[in-house]
Amino acid sequence: MRYLFGCSRHMQAAFYFTSSSPALVSAMKVPERGVHMTDLAKRFEQNPILRPEDVKPSRPDWTIECLLNPGAFRYRGRTGLLLRVAERPPQESGWVSTPILDPGSDEGVRIVRISADDPKLQYPDPRIFRYEGITYLTTLSHLRLAWSDDGTHFTAEAMPALIGEGPHETFGVEDSRVIQIGSEYYLTFTAVSDRGVAVGAARTTDWKHFDRMGVIFPPHNKDCAILDQKIGGNFYALHRPSGVEIGGHYIWIARSPDLLHWGGHRCIAMTRPGMWDSRRIGAGAAPIRTDAGWLEIYHGVDDAGIYCLGLLLLDMNDPYKVLARSDTPVMAPTAEYEKRGFVSQVVFTNGHTVDGDRLTLYYGAADSVVCGATFSIQQLLATLK
C-alpha cells in the first residue's frame, strides 16, 4: 500500500529500523527493469527541485525523511506547491519508533517505541510495522507550502500549512490535490489513522486560513481528483476505493452538487494483467479540459513494483465514459533520482499547472525528492487511440 513510505522495498526490514541514511539506500543494488514506452517528459535541468534538506522540520528534535507528491496551483502570479513532508524523531539502533498525533498529550504528539526484539512486533513491509494488532506508519506526514516566481525554483515555508486533526488523521495527512473554483481553492488529501485511510477535504481563499470539510470519502479510499467545473449541475471526482479480498485498486468516479455529498459511484478503469498498470492504478491531479475531452494523468504499478504515468481520456459532457487509455506509459522512472531512493523506481504525480499546450508536471521521485517536467498536451493526446 503506497500511502506509506520508507526505505527501498528491496531493503531488509531490520536494516530499515537501524538506519535511515539516503546515501546507504542509494548505494544498495536495485534491479534495473525496463518498461516498454515512449517517455515524453522533458525533465527540469534543476531536478530535484526540492530535497529534504531544503525544508525545515516542524520540530527541532525531528528529521525530515523525504518529500513527496505535491499538489500544484497558481496564486497571485506565483506557483504554489503543497508538499507532503514526512518526518519523525531520529531512529535508535535496536528500536522501532514512530510519532502519533495525540491531542490529549502535553505536546500534542506521542512516540510509540518498541524493542526490535519484541516477539509481538511484526514488520511485513519496511514502511509499516504491526504491534499488538495495530498497524503503524513509520513516519508522520503533514502538508507544507512552497512558492516560486518562475515555476522552477521553490522556497518552502517554515511551518506546516496543514497537520492532522481529529481521530481520522492521527497518522497524518498526505498527497494533496488542488483545484481553483472562482476565488476559492479546494484541497483533497489522504487522511490516515488507525481507523483507516480516507479522503479529507479543505478549502481556502488566502492559503493562510483553511476551512476543514471533514472526510468526504470513508476508508479505504484515496487518490481523489476533482474536475474544476460543473457538468450538468454536478461536480465530478475520481477516487480510488480499494478491495481487500474481492476487487482491487481501481479508479472510480462520483458526482456531487456541492463538493461535500458524493454519490453515483461507478468504476471506470481497472488494472490490466500483464501490462504496465497490472497491480494498481490511481488518479493524479484534476483532469485537464481539452478539445478531445478530459485528459487525466494517472499512475499505474506493474507486477515488478514500477510506478509509471499514463493517460485516460474522458468524455467532455459525460465523464463516466472513458474514450481512450494509454497502452504504454508516457513517463517512467528513468533518471537516477527516480530509480533509486526510499522507494525505488517511482514517478508519482498529483499536481500540475497548464499554460496553453504546455503542461508543467510536479512529481515525487523515488518517494524521496520533488521534481518537475513539462509535456505538450497535444503530444500526449496524439498517443491515445
Helices and strands as residue ranges (DSSP letters): H 13-16, H 22-27, E 42-43, G 52-54, E 63-75, E 78-88, E 95-101, E 109-115, E 121-122, E 128-131, E 134-137, E 140-148, E 155-156, E 172-181, E 184-193, E 196-204, E 211-217, E 221-226, E 235-241, E 251-256, E 263-269, E 280-283, E 288-290, E 293-301, E 307-314, E 322-325, H 336-339, E 347-355, E 358-365, E 369-376, H 377-382
